[in-house]
Amino acid sequence: MRRKTYSGMACPIAQTLDVVGDPWTLLIVRDALSGITRFADFQARLEIPRNTLTDRLKLLTDHGILDRRRYQDHPPRYDYHLTSKGRDLRTVIVGLLQWGDQYAGFDEPPVVLVDGHTGQQLDPLLIDRNTGRPLNELNPKPIVTRAGRPDRTDDP
């Protein structure tokens, strides 16, 4: 059974969840960010059913998050590479990792992030580009813009 779609909502969070809201989908993106590209490797690492993996890879390619590239003709086999749109999900994955480190009950983090060039451990922080201040200090509040309001015939 297909879950409810959020495509009619004027909300970027709802629109994003329509694409990556399934847990398998974000786990595939997580693994792609770590260098996994082949169907068999995704399946082995995630222990995901073949039909589920096929569906999620199709969804991710249809939405331009993964690029499907043939690497073998007989039988046809494909690699799945992150696009720039897919790599931009890194902040979502890192945010989930940090939240899990804090609240999932691990004595110590089972995964750490390191700089790919130096190997030094990272401590990511989401900041406001305008002020350079950590977002948690700013207490951000969403304000619905005109684009987020439904059309109303009774508006003046």
C-alpha positions as CSV (number, residue, x, y, z in Angstrom):
1,M,0.0,0.0,0.0
2,R,1.4,3.4,-1.0
3,R,1.6,5.9,1.8
4,K,-0.1,9.3,1.6
5,T,1.5,11.8,-0.7
6,Y,2.3,15.4,0.5
7,S,2.6,16.8,-3.0
8,G,-0.3,19.2,-2.5
9,M,1.2,20.8,0.6
10,A,3.0,24.1,0.2
11,C,5.7,23.1,2.6
12,P,9.3,22.3,1.7
13,I,9.5,19.7,4.6
14,A,6.4,17.9,3.3
15,Q,7.8,18.0,-0.3
16,T,11.1,16.6,0.9
17,L,9.4,13.8,2.9
18,D,7.5,12.9,-0.3
19,V,10.9,12.0,-1.8
20,V,13.1,10.8,1.1
21,G,10.6,10.2,3.9
22,D,10.9,6.4,3.8
23,P,13.7,5.2,6.1
24,W,15.1,2.9,3.5
25,T,15.6,5.8,1.2
26,L,17.7,7.8,3.6
27,L,19.7,4.7,4.5
28,I,20.5,4.3,0.8
29,V,21.6,7.9,0.6
30,R,23.7,7.4,3.7
31,D,25.4,4.4,2.1
32,A,25.9,6.3,-1.2
33,L,27.6,9.1,0.7
34,S,30.0,6.5,2.1
35,G,30.9,5.3,-1.4
36,I,28.5,2.4,-2.0
37,T,27.3,2.5,-5.7
38,R,26.2,-1.1,-6.6
39,F,22.9,-2.8,-6.1
40,A,24.4,-5.9,-4.6
41,D,26.4,-3.8,-2.1
42,F,23.4,-1.8,-1.0
43,Q,21.4,-5.0,-0.6
44,A,24.1,-6.7,1.4
45,R,24.9,-3.8,3.7
46,L,21.3,-2.9,4.3
47,E,19.8,-6.4,4.2
48,I,16.9,-4.8,2.3
49,P,14.5,-6.9,0.1
50,R,15.4,-6.7,-3.6
51,N,12.0,-5.3,-4.7
52,T,12.2,-2.6,-2.0
53,L,15.7,-1.6,-3.0
54,T,14.7,-1.6,-6.7
55,D,11.7,0.7,-5.9
56,R,13.8,3.1,-3.8
57,L,16.6,3.3,-6.3
58,K,14.1,4.1,-9.0
59,L,12.5,6.8,-6.8
60,L,16.0,8.3,-6.1
61,T,16.9,8.3,-9.8
62,D,13.5,9.6,-10.9
63,H,14.0,12.6,-8.5
64,G,17.6,13.3,-9.7
65,I,19.2,12.3,-6.4
66,L,21.1,9.3,-7.9
67,D,22.4,8.9,-11.5
68,R,22.1,5.4,-12.9
69,R,25.2,4.3,-15.0
70,R,25.6,1.1,-16.8
71,Y,28.9,-0.6,-16.0
72,Q,28.2,-4.1,-17.6
73,D,26.3,-5.0,-20.7
74,H,25.7,-8.8,-20.3
75,P,23.8,-9.1,-18.1
76,P,23.1,-5.3,-17.8
77,R,24.3,-4.0,-14.4
78,Y,24.3,-0.4,-13.1
79,D,26.1,1.8,-10.6
80,Y,24.2,4.5,-8.7
81,H,26.1,7.7,-8.1
82,L,24.9,10.7,-6.1
83,T,24.2,13.8,-8.1
84,S,24.8,17.2,-6.6
85,K,21.2,17.2,-5.5
86,G,21.9,13.9,-3.7
87,R,25.1,15.1,-2.1
88,D,23.2,18.1,-0.8
89,L,21.3,15.6,1.5
90,R,24.6,15.2,3.4
91,T,23.4,17.9,5.9
92,V,20.2,15.9,6.5
93,I,22.1,12.7,7.1
94,V,24.6,14.5,9.4
95,G,21.8,16.1,11.3
96,L,20.2,12.7,11.9
97,L,23.5,11.2,12.9
98,Q,24.1,14.0,15.5
99,W,20.5,13.6,16.8
100,G,20.9,9.9,17.1
101,D,24.3,10.3,18.9
102,Q,22.6,12.5,21.5
103,Y,19.3,10.6,22.0
104,A,19.6,7.0,20.8
105,G,21.2,5.8,24.0
106,F,24.7,4.9,22.8
107,D,27.4,5.1,25.5
108,E,29.7,6.4,22.8
109,P,28.9,7.2,19.1
110,P,29.2,4.1,16.9
111,V,30.1,6.4,13.9
112,V,32.3,9.5,13.8
113,L,32.8,11.9,10.9
114,V,36.3,12.7,9.8
115,D,37.7,15.1,7.2
116,G,38.2,13.1,4.0
117,H,41.6,14.8,3.4
118,T,43.2,14.9,6.8
119,G,41.4,12.2,8.8
120,Q,40.7,14.6,11.6
121,Q,37.5,14.0,13.5
122,L,34.8,16.6,12.7
123,D,32.2,18.3,15.0
124,P,29.7,19.7,12.5
125,L,27.6,22.7,13.4
126,L,24.7,24.3,11.5
127,I,25.1,28.0,11.4
128,D,23.3,31.0,10.0
129,R,25.1,32.2,6.9
130,N,24.3,35.9,7.7
131,T,25.5,36.0,11.3
132,G,27.8,33.0,11.6
133,R,25.9,32.1,14.8
134,P,24.8,28.5,15.6
135,L,21.2,27.9,14.6
136,N,20.3,26.5,18.1
137,E,21.3,29.9,19.6
138,L,18.9,31.8,17.3
139,N,15.7,29.9,18.1
140,P,14.5,30.0,14.4
141,K,10.8,30.2,13.8
142,P,9.1,29.5,10.5
143,I,7.1,32.3,8.9
144,V,4.6,31.3,6.2
145,T,5.3,33.4,3.1
146,R,2.8,34.3,0.4
147,A,4.0,31.2,-1.6
148,G,3.1,29.0,1.4
149,R,-0.5,30.3,1.7
150,P,-3.3,28.5,-0.2
151,D,-5.1,30.5,-2.8
152,R,-8.2,32.1,-1.2
153,T,-10.9,33.7,-3.3
154,D,-12.1,35.8,-0.3
155,D,-8.7,37.6,0.1
156,P,-8.8,41.3,-0.7
